[in-house]
Amino acid sequence: MHHKPSDLDSGLLTRLTELYKDLHRHPELSGDEVRTAAALARALEPLGYEVTTEVGGHGIVAVLRNGPGPTVMLRADIDALPVQERTGLPYASEEQATAPDGTTVPVMHACGHDMHATCLIGAAHLLDAGKDSWSGTLLLVLQPAEELITGARAMVDDGLFERFPKPDIVLGQHVGPLPAGMVGYREGEMMAGVDSASITLHGRGGHGARPETTIDPVLLAASVVVRLQGIVSREVPPQETAVLTVGKLQAGTKDNIVPDRAEIGLTVRTYSENARNIIRAAVERVVNAEAAASASPVPPTIEWTMSAPVLVSDVEATRTTVAALTRRLGAERLFPMPLVTASEDVGVFGREAGVPTVFWFWGGLDHDTVVDAMASGTHETLPGNHSPEFAPVLEPTLETGVEALVTGALAWLGE
């Protein structure tokens, strides 16, 4: 392999660090990634890629054709979350934005997408500079709206694989609360499929002192929430892994008024079509039955809002990629991962293109801190993705992320 770690020279590393801090300081919510996309397109401009913006929203596609050989897709996501940053960093976000429901919310790169995007730009530089050492086509995809699980689908629907070269393999990575410098991989099912639902329950409002004149949607909602928690424990086969979480429960405005409606938002994570079908059917049955038990004047509405398939890191393709990463980084820096119950829409790309996807995690937290926490059993208390305190240490996180993408790409490109 022609690339050495020193290929990420101090000048490029400095520019990437500045790009990262700029993206981190100015996060944008899913679907609103205007400034972010402009900064990333600008970073790609000096290189030899054909760059196309506004693909499937604010997505960017960069193509580098370099002779015969396979087409390798590298993907990073670019959107942020409605979280108030509490890292205390000098480049912490102070941004606010308008959420889809019209409220003003704080915005933070609490999931590391700024790091994902920066590493992809770094890999773009190194692969462009080293193009005498490989042949084939690179397809770089900077994807919006991952947090809504809609961005990958939107890019595909906007002609990603018709307008641009169709890949032979899709590669992606995610920074997480692992020791910085380490890479975690898994063969086969890796991250859960997700289904989210928005539920509205109807009652009849009135005075809190005269409950007999009302139909109380608060009591109904409470019964629904408790009853839903029986689905995974009682209906999903014990050998299957599944999660059902109610993350939103809203009703009423004042202590002595019975409201006329209640709203519930829930998320389901599964690793099989069987568990998914069981849970979705049970959610609908429980919600409708509890509404009937409470004599709701109007049937409840259940809207399934978000859905992504189980993320499968193709077994054979993962072995090939991990072998290359092991040769490059050293076996002591790689380890097999357990199943992750979070979800990712990167699997949509490989599924739609009909090609393997390989996905890996790499560490973003101080090495010794994580190792000590694992030894003392307090690993769960470390700030992970979506935490207001989540902030990857810049090094060796940035360098490892760039190196992993370049090594992964070169594993599949022609010599």
RODO-235085 format. One record per residue (C-alpha): x, z, y; residue number from 1; chain. Coordinates in nm, 2 decimals. Last residue first. Example, Ala and Ser with C-alpha at 12.3 -4.5 7.8 and 13.67 -1.06 7.14 Angstrom:
% residues 2
       x       z       y  seq  mol
    1.37    0.71   -0.11    2    A
    1.23    0.78   -0.45    1    A
This chain:
% residues 415
       x       z       y  seq  mol
   -0.38   -0.78   -0.15  415    A
   -0.76   -0.83   -0.17  414    A
   -0.99   -0.56   -0.03  413    A
   -1.14   -0.29   -0.25  412    A
   -0.88   -0.01   -0.25  411    A
   -0.78   -0.12    0.10  410    A
   -1.12   -0.01    0.23  409    A
   -1.10    0.34    0.07  408    A
   -0.74    0.39    0.20  407    A
   -0.85    0.29    0.55  406    A
   -1.16    0.51    0.54  405    A
   -0.96    0.81    0.40  404    A
   -0.68    0.77    0.65  403    A
   -0.92    0.77    0.95  402    A
   -1.10    1.08    0.82  401    A
   -0.77    1.26    0.74  400    A
   -0.63    1.19    1.09  399    A
   -0.94    1.31    1.26  398    A
   -0.97    1.63    1.05  397    A
   -0.60    1.72    1.05  396    A
   -0.64    1.80    1.33  395    A
   -0.94    1.80    1.56  394    A
   -1.09    2.12    1.42  393    A
   -1.45    2.03    1.34  392    A
   -1.72    2.19    1.56  391    A
   -2.03    2.36    1.41  390    A
   -2.13    2.66    1.62  389    A
   -2.48    2.54    1.71  388    A
   -2.52    2.49    1.33  387    A
   -2.65    2.14    1.22  386    A
   -2.36    2.10    0.98  385    A
   -2.20    2.42    0.87  384    A
   -2.08    2.73    1.06  383    A
   -1.92    2.97    0.80  382    A
   -2.16    3.24    0.68  381    A
   -2.21    3.06    0.34  380    A
   -1.84    3.09    0.26  379    A
   -1.86    3.47    0.26  378    A
   -1.77    3.52   -0.11  377    A
   -1.43    3.68   -0.03  376    A
   -1.22    3.41   -0.19  375    A
   -1.44    3.13   -0.04  374    A
   -1.42    3.29    0.31  373    A
   -1.04    3.32    0.28  372    A
   -1.01    2.95    0.17  371    A
   -1.24    2.84    0.46  370    A
   -1.05    3.03    0.72  369    A
   -0.71    2.92    0.58  368    A
   -0.81    2.55    0.61  367    A
   -0.96    2.55    0.96  366    A
   -1.29    2.37    0.93  365    A
   -1.35    1.99    0.93  364    A
   -1.32    1.89    0.56  363    A
   -1.41    1.56    0.41  362    A
   -1.71    1.44    0.23  361    A
   -1.74    1.13    0.02  360    A
   -1.97    0.83   -0.03  359    A
   -1.93    0.52   -0.25  358    A
   -2.22    0.27   -0.25  357    A
   -2.25    0.00   -0.51  356    A
   -2.42   -0.33   -0.44  355    A
   -2.77   -0.47   -0.44  354    A
   -2.77   -0.53   -0.06  353    A
   -3.09   -0.32   -0.01  352    A
   -2.96   -0.04   -0.24  351    A
   -2.62   -0.04   -0.09  350    A
   -2.75   -0.01    0.27  349    A
   -3.04    0.23    0.19  348    A
   -2.78    0.47    0.04  347    A
   -2.65    0.55    0.39  346    A
   -2.98    0.73    0.46  345    A
   -2.84    1.08    0.41  344    A
   -3.00    1.39    0.27  343    A
   -2.91    1.76    0.24  342    A
   -2.94    1.92   -0.10  341    A
   -2.57    1.85   -0.19  340    A
   -2.49    1.84   -0.56  339    A
   -2.15    2.01   -0.63  338    A
   -1.83    1.84   -0.51  337    A
   -1.53    1.73   -0.71  336    A
   -1.19    1.80   -0.54  335    A
   -0.93    1.60   -0.36  334    A
   -0.63    1.73   -0.15  333    A
   -0.43    1.86   -0.45  332    A
   -0.44    1.51   -0.61  331    A
   -0.22    1.36   -0.33  330    A
   -0.35    1.19   -0.02  329    A
   -0.25    0.82   -0.10  328    A
   -0.25    0.81   -0.48  327    A
   -0.56    1.05   -0.49  326    A
   -0.74    0.83   -0.23  325    A
   -0.68    0.52   -0.44  324    A
   -0.80    0.69   -0.76  323    A
   -1.10    0.83   -0.57  322    A
   -1.20    0.47   -0.47  321    A
   -1.18    0.34   -0.83  320    A
   -1.36    0.64   -0.97  319    A
   -1.63    0.61   -0.70  318    A
   -1.68    0.25   -0.79  317    A
   -1.73    0.33   -1.15  316    A
   -1.98    0.62   -1.08  315    A
   -2.17    0.47   -0.79  314    A
   -2.22    0.75   -0.53  313    A
   -2.60    0.79   -0.55  312    A
   -2.79    0.91   -0.25  311    A
   -3.15    1.00   -0.35  310    A
   -3.38    0.78   -0.16  309    A
   -3.50    0.84    0.20  308    A
   -3.84    0.93    0.34  307    A
   -3.97    1.05    0.67  306    A
   -4.32    1.08    0.81  305    A
   -4.56    1.16    0.53  304    A
   -4.88    1.23    0.72  303    A
   -5.13    1.48    0.59  302    A
   -5.45    1.52    0.79  301    A
   -5.68    1.81    0.71  300    A
   -6.05    1.76    0.64  299    A
   -6.28    1.85    0.93  298    A
   -6.51    2.16    0.95  297    A
   -6.26    2.36    0.74  296    A
   -6.45    2.58    0.50  295    A
   -6.15    2.81    0.43  294    A
   -6.15    2.73    0.06  293    A
   -6.19    2.36    0.15  292    A
   -5.88    2.37    0.37  291    A
   -5.70    2.56    0.10  290    A
   -5.79    2.28   -0.15  289    A
   -5.68    2.00    0.08  288    A
   -5.35    2.16    0.16  287    A
   -5.28    2.25   -0.20  286    A
   -5.37    1.91   -0.35  285    A
   -5.17    1.72   -0.09  284    A
   -4.86    1.93   -0.14  283    A
   -4.91    1.91   -0.52  282    A
   -4.91    1.52   -0.51  281    A
   -4.59    1.51   -0.31  280    A
   -4.43    1.77   -0.53  279    A
   -4.50    1.61   -0.86  278    A
   -4.41    1.26   -0.74  277    A
   -4.07    1.38   -0.60  276    A
   -3.99    1.57   -0.91  275    A
   -4.04    1.26   -1.13  274    A
   -3.87    1.03   -0.89  273    A
   -3.56    1.24   -0.93  272    A
   -3.31    1.43   -0.71  271    A
   -3.55    1.60   -0.48  270    A
   -3.57    1.74   -0.12  269    A
   -3.90    1.81    0.05  268    A
   -3.94    1.88    0.42  267    A
   -4.23    2.05    0.60  266    A
   -4.41    2.05    0.93  265    A
   -4.73    2.25    0.98  264    A
   -4.98    2.23    1.26  263    A
   -5.28    2.46    1.33  262    A
   -5.62    2.38    1.48  261    A
   -5.92    2.53    1.65  260    A
   -5.76    2.83    1.80  259    A
   -5.89    3.19    1.75  258    A
   -5.84    3.35    2.09  257    A
   -5.74    3.72    2.14  256    A
   -5.36    3.69    2.10  255    A
   -5.32    3.38    2.31  254    A
   -5.19    3.02    2.27  253    A
   -5.28    2.92    1.91  252    A
   -5.11    2.75    1.62  251    A
   -4.77    2.62    1.52  250    A
   -4.58    2.63    1.20  249    A
   -4.27    2.41    1.16  248    A
   -3.98    2.44    0.91  247    A
   -4.18    2.46    0.59  246    A
   -3.92    2.41    0.32  245    A
   -3.96    2.26   -0.03  244    A
   -3.65    2.23   -0.23  243    A
   -3.59    2.06   -0.57  242    A
   -3.35    2.07   -0.86  241    A
   -3.48    1.98   -1.21  240    A
   -3.40    2.18   -1.52  239    A
   -3.68    2.43   -1.42  238    A
   -3.95    2.16   -1.44  237    A
   -4.13    2.14   -1.11  236    A
   -4.48    2.30   -1.11  235    A
   -4.44    2.68   -1.09  234    A
   -4.12    2.76   -0.89  233    A
   -4.12    2.43   -0.69  232    A
   -4.49    2.43   -0.62  231    A
   -4.54    2.81   -0.56  230    A
   -4.39    2.79   -0.21  229    A
   -4.68    2.57   -0.10  228    A
   -4.92    2.86   -0.16  227    A
   -4.75    3.08    0.10  226    A
   -4.75    2.81    0.36  225    A
   -5.11    2.70    0.29  224    A
   -5.24    3.06    0.30  223    A
   -5.07    3.12    0.64  222    A
   -5.21    2.79    0.77  221    A
   -5.57    2.89    0.66  220    A
   -5.52    3.23    0.83  219    A
   -5.42    3.05    1.15  218    A
   -5.69    2.79    1.11  217    A
   -5.96    3.06    1.15  216    A
   -6.31    2.92    1.12  215    A
   -6.50    3.10    1.40  214    A
   -6.82    3.28    1.46  213    A
   -6.73    3.55    1.20  212    A
   -6.40    3.61    1.39  211    A
   -6.58    3.77    1.68  210    A
   -6.31    3.98    1.85  209    A
   -6.06    3.69    1.85  208    A
   -6.31    3.48    2.04  207    A
   -6.36    3.12    1.94  206    A
   -6.21    2.81    1.78  205    A
   -6.34    2.63    1.47  204    A
   -6.08    2.52    1.22  203    A
   -5.87    2.21    1.15  202    A
   -5.53    2.19    0.97  201    A
   -5.28    1.92    1.08  200    A
   -4.99    1.84    0.85  199    A
   -4.67    1.65    0.92  198    A
   -4.47    1.57    0.61  197    A
   -4.11    1.50    0.53  196    A
   -3.97    1.34    0.22  195    A
   -3.60    1.35    0.14  194    A
   -3.39    1.23   -0.16  193    A
   -3.10    1.46   -0.23  192    A
   -2.73    1.40   -0.20  191    A
   -2.48    1.32   -0.47  190    A
   -2.63    1.16   -0.77  189    A
   -2.35    0.97   -0.95  188    A
   -1.98    1.07   -0.93  187    A
   -1.90    1.32   -0.67  186    A
   -1.63    1.35   -0.40  185    A
   -1.47    1.61   -0.17  184    A
   -1.18    1.53    0.05  183    A
   -0.95    1.80    0.19  182    A
   -0.75    1.78    0.52  181    A
   -0.97    2.04    0.69  180    A
   -1.11    2.29    0.44  179    A
   -1.48    2.22    0.38  178    A
   -1.76    2.28    0.62  177    A
   -1.85    1.91    0.65  176    A
   -1.74    1.57    0.77  175    A
   -1.93    1.28    0.61  174    A
   -1.80    0.96    0.46  173    A
   -1.91    0.60    0.40  172    A
   -1.82    0.30    0.19  171    A
   -2.06    0.01    0.10  170    A
   -1.93   -0.25   -0.16  169    A
   -1.96   -0.63   -0.21  168    A
   -2.09   -0.66    0.15  167    A
   -2.32   -0.94    0.28  166    A
   -2.15   -1.12    0.57  165    A
   -2.36   -1.09    0.89  164    A
   -2.69   -1.23    1.01  163    A
   -2.86   -1.21    0.67  162    A
   -2.73   -0.87    0.55  161    A
   -2.79   -0.69    0.88  160    A
   -3.11   -0.89    0.95  159    A
   -3.30   -0.65    1.18  158    A
   -3.48   -0.50    0.88  157    A
   -3.14   -0.39    0.74  156    A
   -3.05   -0.23    1.07  155    A
   -3.39   -0.05    1.09  154    A
   -3.36    0.08    0.73  153    A
   -3.02    0.23    0.81  152    A
   -3.15    0.38    1.13  151    A
   -3.47    0.55    1.00  150    A
   -3.36    0.87    0.83  149    A
   -3.45    1.05    1.16  148    A
   -3.10    1.21    1.17  147    A
   -2.95    0.87    1.09  146    A
   -3.09    0.73    1.41  145    A
   -2.81    0.49    1.50  144    A
   -2.56    0.32    1.27  143    A
   -2.21    0.20    1.35  142    A
   -2.14   -0.06    1.08  141    A
   -1.80   -0.22    1.02  140    A
   -1.80   -0.53    0.80  139    A
   -1.45   -0.62    0.69  138    A
   -1.38   -0.95    0.52  137    A
   -1.11   -1.04    0.27  136    A
   -0.74   -1.03    0.26  135    A
   -0.49   -0.74    0.29  134    A
   -0.13   -0.66    0.40  133    A
   -0.11   -0.91    0.69  132    A
   -0.42   -0.74    0.84  131    A
   -0.22   -0.43    0.92  130    A
   -0.30   -0.40    1.29  129    A
   -0.67   -0.49    1.23  128    A
   -0.69   -0.24    0.94  127    A
   -0.53    0.03    1.16  126    A
   -0.75   -0.03    1.47  125    A
   -1.07   -0.05    1.27  124    A
   -0.98    0.27    1.08  123    A
   -0.94    0.45    1.42  122    A
   -1.28    0.32    1.53  121    A
   -1.43    0.44    1.20  120    A
   -1.27    0.78    1.26  119    A
   -1.43    0.81    1.60  118    A
   -1.77    0.72    1.47  117    A
   -1.76    0.99    1.19  116    A
   -1.62    1.25    1.43  115    A
   -1.90    1.19    1.68  114    A
   -2.14    1.20    1.38  113    A
   -2.02    1.56    1.32  112    A
   -2.36    1.72    1.25  111    A
   -2.40    1.95    1.55  110    A
   -2.32    1.67    1.80  109    A
   -2.53    1.85    2.05  108    A
   -2.84    1.79    2.27  107    A
   -3.05    2.05    2.45  106    A
   -3.43    1.98    2.46  105    A
   -3.68    1.88    2.73  104    A
   -4.03    1.83    2.59  103    A
   -4.21    1.50    2.59  102    A
   -4.30    1.49    2.22  101    A
   -4.03    1.23    2.14  100    A
   -3.76    1.47    2.29   99    A
   -3.64    1.43    2.65   98    A
   -3.28    1.50    2.68   97    A
   -3.03    1.77    2.78   96    A
   -2.66    1.75    2.79   95    A
   -2.42    2.05    2.83   94    A
   -2.20    1.94    2.54   93    A
   -1.88    2.13    2.47   92    A
   -1.55    1.97    2.58   91    A
   -1.39    2.30    2.68   90    A
   -1.52    2.45    2.35   89    A
   -1.74    2.76    2.36   88    A
   -1.89    2.65    2.03   87    A
   -2.25    2.74    2.12   86    A
   -2.42    2.40    2.16   85    A
   -2.80    2.41    2.20   84    A
   -2.94    2.18    1.93   83    A
   -3.16    1.87    1.96   82    A
   -2.93    1.66    1.73   81    A
   -2.69    1.38    1.77   80    A
   -2.67    1.00    1.68   79    A
   -2.36    0.79    1.59   78    A
   -2.35    0.72    1.21   77    A
   -2.05    0.56    1.04   76    A
   -2.03    0.28    0.78   75    A
   -1.75    0.08    0.63   74    A
   -1.86   -0.24    0.45   73    A
   -1.61   -0.43    0.24   72    A
   -1.65   -0.81    0.19   71    A
   -1.43   -0.93   -0.10   70    A
   -1.16   -1.19   -0.08   69    A
   -1.06   -1.50    0.10   68    A
   -0.91   -1.49    0.45   67    A
   -0.92   -1.23    0.72   66    A
   -1.27   -1.22    0.87   65    A
   -1.32   -0.91    1.08   64    A
   -1.68   -0.83    1.16   63    A
   -1.81   -0.56    1.39   62    A
   -2.18   -0.44    1.38   61    A
   -2.32   -0.20    1.63   60    A
   -2.65   -0.02    1.62   59    A
   -2.85    0.08    1.93   58    A
   -3.18   -0.03    1.78   57    A
   -3.17   -0.22    1.46   56    A
   -2.87   -0.43    1.58   55    A
   -2.82   -0.37    1.96   54    A
   -2.46   -0.47    1.97   53    A
   -2.26   -0.75    1.79   52    A
   -1.88   -0.73    1.78   51    A
   -1.66   -1.01    1.63   50    A
   -1.35   -0.82    1.55   49    A
   -0.99   -0.89    1.66   48    A
   -0.94   -0.57    1.86   47    A
   -0.95   -0.51    2.24   46    A
   -1.33   -0.49    2.23   45    A
   -1.37   -0.22    1.96   44    A
   -1.33    0.08    2.19   43    A
   -1.57   -0.08    2.44   42    A
   -1.83   -0.12    2.16   41    A
   -1.79    0.25    2.08   40    A
   -1.84    0.36    2.45   39    A
   -2.14    0.13    2.48   38    A
   -2.30    0.27    2.16   37    A
   -2.26    0.63    2.28   36    A
   -2.40    0.55    2.62   35    A
   -2.71    0.39    2.47   34    A
   -2.77    0.62    2.17   33    A
   -3.14    0.69    2.25   32    A
   -3.29    0.62    1.91   31    A
   -3.17    0.94    1.76   30    A
   -3.06    1.18    2.04   29    A
   -2.75    1.14    2.25   28    A
   -2.43    1.34    2.27   27    A
   -2.21    1.33    2.59   26    A
   -1.94    1.60    2.55   25    A
   -1.89    1.51    2.18   24    A
   -1.86    1.14    2.25   23    A
   -1.60    1.20    2.53   22    A
   -1.41    1.45    2.31   21    A
   -1.40    1.20    2.03   20    A
   -1.28    0.92    2.25   19    A
   -1.01    1.14    2.40   18    A
   -0.89    1.23    2.05   17    A
   -0.90    0.86    1.95   16    A
   -0.68    0.77    2.25   15    A
   -0.43    1.05    2.17   14    A
   -0.42    0.95    1.80   13    A
   -0.36    0.59    1.90   12    A
   -0.06    0.69    2.12   11    A
    0.07    0.93    1.86   10    A
    0.09    0.67    1.59    9    A
   -0.17    0.64    1.31    8    A
    0.08    0.42    1.12    7    A
    0.27    0.74    1.06    6    A
    0.04    0.81    0.77    5    A
    0.19    0.50    0.60    4    A
    0.00    0.18    0.55    3    A
    0.15   -0.10    0.33    2    A
    0.00    0.00    0.00    1    A
